[in-house]
Amino acid sequence: MAVVGIGNELNGDDGAGVQVARALKQALPAREGLLVIDAGPAPENFTGSLRRFAPDLVVLVDAADMGGQPGEVAWIDPGEIDGMSASTHSLPVTVFSRFLTEEIGCRVVFIGIQPLRLDFDLPLSAPVEKAVQRVSAELARRLVG
């Protein structure tokens, strides 16, 4: 299994995905069968690492404007992302997930965290920080069990 945290930490809540990845790396260092990537705003730069690791499941975590309350978390099939503002990054999550599915043959799921603010040079908002903690803890619990 691989977890890919996506986001730009310079843009407020857009850093939610990378913060989840960093928390997982700290909580679960060097676990066999697990690859955790802090992909920043360009997850496509890590396709080589993912291809070499050959996971059966890739979990993408990113801020996503789902029209919900700030800090709301949703597990979303990447095929259902169309029409949702799923990221502010160069490659849409739908394109990246389709590439992973076709090239690696893995299943891809997306965890979206509803942002409050995406302004430059702001920290995570309180509701998104709490969501990052919840998502990190839940993923760590599932990966240990």
C-alpha positions as CSV (number, residue, x, y, z in Angstrom):
1,M,0.0,0.0,0.0
2,A,1.1,3.5,-0.7
3,V,-0.1,6.8,0.7
4,V,0.5,9.9,-1.3
5,G,0.0,13.3,0.4
6,I,-0.6,16.0,-2.1
7,G,-0.6,19.8,-1.6
8,N,1.1,23.1,-1.4
9,E,1.8,23.9,2.2
10,L,2.4,27.6,1.3
11,N,-1.3,27.9,0.5
12,G,-3.0,27.4,3.8
13,D,-5.3,24.4,3.9
14,D,-3.9,23.1,0.6
15,G,-1.1,21.6,2.7
16,A,-3.5,19.1,4.4
17,G,-2.4,16.1,2.3
18,V,1.3,16.7,2.8
19,Q,0.7,17.1,6.5
20,V,-1.0,13.7,6.6
21,A,1.9,12.1,4.8
22,R,4.4,13.6,7.3
23,A,2.4,12.5,10.3
24,L,2.2,8.9,8.9
25,K,6.0,8.9,8.3
26,Q,6.5,9.9,11.9
27,A,4.0,7.4,13.3
28,L,4.9,4.5,11.1
29,P,8.6,4.8,10.1
30,A,10.0,2.2,7.7
31,R,7.1,-0.3,7.7
32,E,7.5,-3.2,5.2
33,G,4.8,-3.1,2.6
34,L,4.1,0.6,3.1
35,L,5.3,3.6,1.1
36,V,4.4,7.1,2.3
37,I,5.1,9.9,-0.1
38,D,5.0,13.7,0.6
39,A,4.4,14.6,-3.0
40,G,3.9,18.3,-2.5
41,P,2.1,20.0,-5.4
42,A,3.5,17.6,-8.1
43,P,2.5,14.0,-7.4
44,E,3.4,13.0,-11.0
45,N,7.1,13.4,-10.0
46,F,6.8,10.3,-7.9
47,T,5.4,7.9,-10.5
48,G,8.8,6.1,-10.7
49,S,8.9,5.5,-7.0
50,L,5.3,4.1,-7.1
51,R,6.0,2.0,-10.1
52,R,9.1,0.4,-8.4
53,F,7.2,-0.2,-5.2
54,A,4.2,-1.7,-7.1
55,P,1.5,-1.2,-4.5
56,D,-1.9,-2.9,-4.9
57,L,-3.6,0.2,-3.4
58,V,-2.7,3.9,-3.5
59,V,-4.4,6.3,-1.2
60,L,-4.2,9.9,-2.4
61,V,-4.8,12.6,0.3
62,D,-5.4,16.2,-0.7
63,A,-7.5,19.3,0.1
64,A,-10.7,19.1,-2.0
65,D,-13.5,21.7,-2.3
66,M,-16.5,19.4,-2.0
67,G,-18.8,22.1,-0.9
68,G,-18.8,20.8,2.6
69,Q,-17.9,22.2,6.0
70,P,-14.2,23.1,6.6
71,G,-12.4,20.0,7.9
72,E,-15.0,17.6,6.5
73,V,-13.4,14.4,5.3
74,A,-14.6,12.1,2.5
75,W,-13.3,8.9,1.0
76,I,-14.0,9.3,-2.7
77,D,-13.6,7.0,-5.7
78,P,-11.4,9.0,-8.1
79,G,-13.9,8.4,-10.9
80,E,-16.4,10.5,-9.0
81,I,-14.1,13.5,-8.7
82,D,-15.2,15.1,-12.0
83,G,-16.8,18.5,-11.3
84,M,-15.2,18.8,-7.9
85,S,-12.3,21.2,-7.4
86,A,-10.0,18.4,-6.2
87,S,-6.8,20.3,-6.1
88,T,-4.8,23.3,-7.2
89,H,-2.0,21.3,-8.7
90,S,-0.5,20.9,-12.2
91,L,-2.0,17.4,-12.9
92,P,-5.6,16.8,-11.9
93,V,-6.1,13.9,-9.4
94,T,-8.4,12.1,-11.9
95,V,-5.6,12.0,-14.5
96,F,-3.0,10.9,-12.0
97,S,-5.2,8.2,-10.5
98,R,-6.1,6.9,-14.0
99,F,-2.4,6.8,-14.9
100,L,-1.6,4.8,-11.7
101,T,-4.4,2.3,-12.4
102,E,-3.4,1.8,-16.0
103,E,0.4,1.8,-15.5
104,I,0.8,0.0,-12.1
105,G,-2.5,-2.0,-12.1
106,C,-3.4,-0.8,-8.6
107,R,-6.6,0.4,-7.0
108,V,-6.7,4.1,-6.2
109,V,-8.8,5.8,-3.5
110,F,-8.9,9.5,-2.7
111,I,-9.3,11.1,0.7
112,G,-10.5,14.7,0.4
113,I,-10.3,17.2,3.2
114,Q,-12.5,20.3,2.8
115,P,-10.4,23.4,3.1
116,L,-11.4,26.7,4.8
117,R,-8.8,28.9,3.2
118,L,-6.2,28.5,0.4
119,D,-4.5,31.9,0.8
120,F,-0.8,32.2,0.4
121,D,1.4,32.2,3.6
122,L,-1.2,31.0,6.0
123,P,-1.0,28.0,8.3
124,L,-3.6,25.2,8.3
125,S,-6.9,26.4,9.7
126,A,-8.1,24.8,13.0
127,P,-10.8,22.6,11.4
128,V,-8.4,21.3,8.7
129,E,-5.6,20.7,11.3
130,K,-8.1,18.6,13.3
131,A,-9.1,16.7,10.1
132,V,-5.4,16.1,9.4
133,Q,-5.0,14.6,12.9
134,R,-8.1,12.4,12.4
135,V,-7.1,11.1,9.0
136,S,-3.5,10.4,10.1
137,A,-4.7,8.6,13.1
138,E,-7.3,6.5,11.2
139,L,-4.8,5.6,8.5
140,A,-2.2,4.6,11.0
141,R,-4.7,2.5,12.9
142,R,-5.8,0.7,9.7
143,L,-2.2,0.2,8.6
144,V,-1.1,-1.3,12.0
145,G,-4.1,-3.6,12.3
